[in-house]
Amino acid sequence: MTNLTITIHSTAYPELRRQIHEAIKEFNNQHSPAHKEARLTGIDPLDIFVYEGKNQLVGALVADTYWGWLDIDDLWLHEYYRRQGLGTRLLETAEKEARRRGCRRAVVKTFSFQARGFYEKNGYRVTGRLDDYPPGESLYWMVKDILSLPSQISPV
């Protein structure tokens, strides 16, 4: 241990970051069959886009499916289309497709200034909270059991 050097950097080193990420992935593969399987079979993207006209993007849901989970990264709607049921329709569409892919649950993260109430209205429940992240706000992890949902999508 006497030949170790600890350095601090204010600039990202992409190659070193990739190396560390790969080392953690290898550890996870050795200790978690689920991690190894997901890397072998792949994580399936599930992206849903909403256009006005031919090419004006006005909304989207960006997610992945793996381990029997729908993992929602982003759900965004242009301000004009909010509070009209389109967000719920996007969620229902994603949940239906996730069930078709064998998923049983959905997970999403949202900040206190974003959409916690929207997700709760759509059946998600808070399973974790990190306060003062960012300062003065909270980050929520929310989960929903999607296995027993009806297969029909709500009209907008």
C-alpha positions in Angstrom: 0.0 0.0 0.0 2.9 2.4 0.2 3.3 2.9 -3.6 -0.3 4.2 -4.1 -1.0 7.6 -5.4 -4.4 9.3 -5.1 -5.1 12.1 -7.7 -8.0 14.6 -8.0 -9.0 15.8 -11.5 -11.5 18.5 -12.5 -11.6 17.3 -16.0 -13.4 14.1 -17.1 -11.3 11.3 -18.6 -13.7 9.3 -20.8 -11.4 6.4 -21.2 -10.7 6.0 -17.5 -14.4 6.4 -16.7 -15.2 3.7 -19.3 -12.6 1.4 -17.7 -14.1 1.9 -14.2 -17.6 1.3 -15.6 -16.4 -1.9 -17.3 -14.8 -3.1 -14.1 -18.0 -2.6 -12.1 -20.0 -4.3 -14.9 -17.6 -7.3 -14.7 -18.0 -7.5 -10.9 -21.8 -7.3 -11.3 -21.7 -10.1 -13.9 -19.8 -12.3 -11.5 -22.2 -11.7 -8.6 -25.6 -11.1 -10.2 -26.9 -13.6 -12.7 -29.6 -11.0 -13.7 -26.9 -8.5 -14.7 -25.0 -11.0 -16.7 -28.2 -12.2 -18.5 -29.2 -8.6 -19.3 -25.8 -8.0 -20.9 -26.0 -11.2 -22.9 -29.6 -10.9 -24.1 -29.7 -7.1 -24.2 -31.7 -4.3 -22.8 -34.6 -3.5 -25.1 -35.3 0.2 -25.8 -38.9 1.3 -25.7 -39.3 4.7 -27.2 -42.6 6.3 -28.1 -42.7 9.6 -30.0 -45.7 11.9 -30.6 -45.6 14.2 -33.7 -47.8 17.0 -34.7 -48.0 16.9 -38.5 -45.2 15.0 -40.2 -42.1 16.0 -38.2 -42.9 18.3 -35.2 -42.0 16.4 -32.1 -44.4 17.3 -29.3 -44.0 14.5 -26.8 -42.1 11.3 -26.0 -41.6 8.5 -23.6 -38.0 7.1 -23.5 -37.6 3.8 -21.6 -35.9 0.4 -21.5 -37.2 -3.0 -20.6 -35.2 -5.6 -18.8 -35.4 -7.9 -15.8 -39.2 -7.9 -16.1 -39.2 -4.1 -15.6 -40.2 -1.1 -17.6 -37.5 1.5 -16.7 -38.8 5.0 -17.7 -36.0 7.5 -18.3 -38.0 10.4 -19.7 -41.5 11.4 -20.3 -41.9 14.8 -22.0 -44.7 16.8 -23.6 -44.7 20.2 -25.2 -46.4 22.6 -22.8 -49.3 23.0 -25.2 -50.2 19.3 -24.9 -50.0 19.0 -21.1 -53.0 18.3 -19.0 -55.0 16.8 -21.9 -54.5 13.1 -21.2 -51.7 12.6 -23.6 -49.1 11.8 -20.9 -51.4 9.2 -19.5 -51.9 7.7 -22.9 -48.1 7.6 -23.4 -47.7 5.8 -20.0 -50.5 3.3 -20.8 -49.0 2.6 -24.3 -45.6 1.9 -22.7 -47.0 -0.2 -20.0 -49.0 -2.3 -22.5 -45.9 -2.9 -24.6 -43.9 -3.7 -21.5 -46.4 -6.3 -20.5 -46.2 -7.8 -24.0 -42.5 -8.0 -23.4 -43.0 -9.9 -20.1 -42.6 -7.0 -17.7 -44.4 -7.0 -14.4 -43.4 -3.7 -12.9 -42.5 -0.1 -14.0 -40.0 2.3 -12.3 -39.5 6.0 -12.8 -37.5 8.8 -11.1 -39.0 12.3 -10.8 -38.1 15.4 -8.9 -40.5 17.2 -6.6 -40.8 20.1 -9.1 -41.7 17.7 -11.9 -44.4 15.1 -12.1 -44.9 13.2 -8.8 -48.6 13.9 -8.7 -49.0 12.8 -12.4 -47.4 9.5 -11.7 -49.4 8.9 -8.5 -52.6 9.7 -10.5 -51.5 6.9 -12.8 -51.0 4.3 -10.1 -47.3 4.8 -9.2 -46.2 4.9 -5.6 -43.2 6.4 -4.0 -40.7 3.8 -2.9 -37.8 6.1 -2.1 -37.0 9.7 -1.5 -33.8 11.7 -1.4 -34.3 15.1 0.2 -32.4 18.3 -0.6 -31.4 16.9 -4.1 -31.2 19.4 -5.6 -31.1 21.8 -2.7 -34.6 22.6 -1.6 -36.1 19.8 -3.6 -36.5 16.0 -3.5 -35.9 13.1 -5.9 -38.5 10.3 -5.8 -38.3 6.7 -7.0 -41.7 5.5 -8.0 -42.9 2.0 -8.9 -46.1 0.5 -10.3 -47.2 -3.1 -10.7 -48.3 -3.3 -14.3 -49.0 -7.0 -14.7 -52.7 -6.8 -14.0 -53.6 -3.7 -16.0 -56.3 -3.8 -18.7 -55.0 -3.9 -22.2 -57.1 -1.1 -23.5 -55.6 2.3 -23.9 -57.5 5.3 -22.7 -58.7 7.8 -25.3 -57.2 11.3 -25.3 
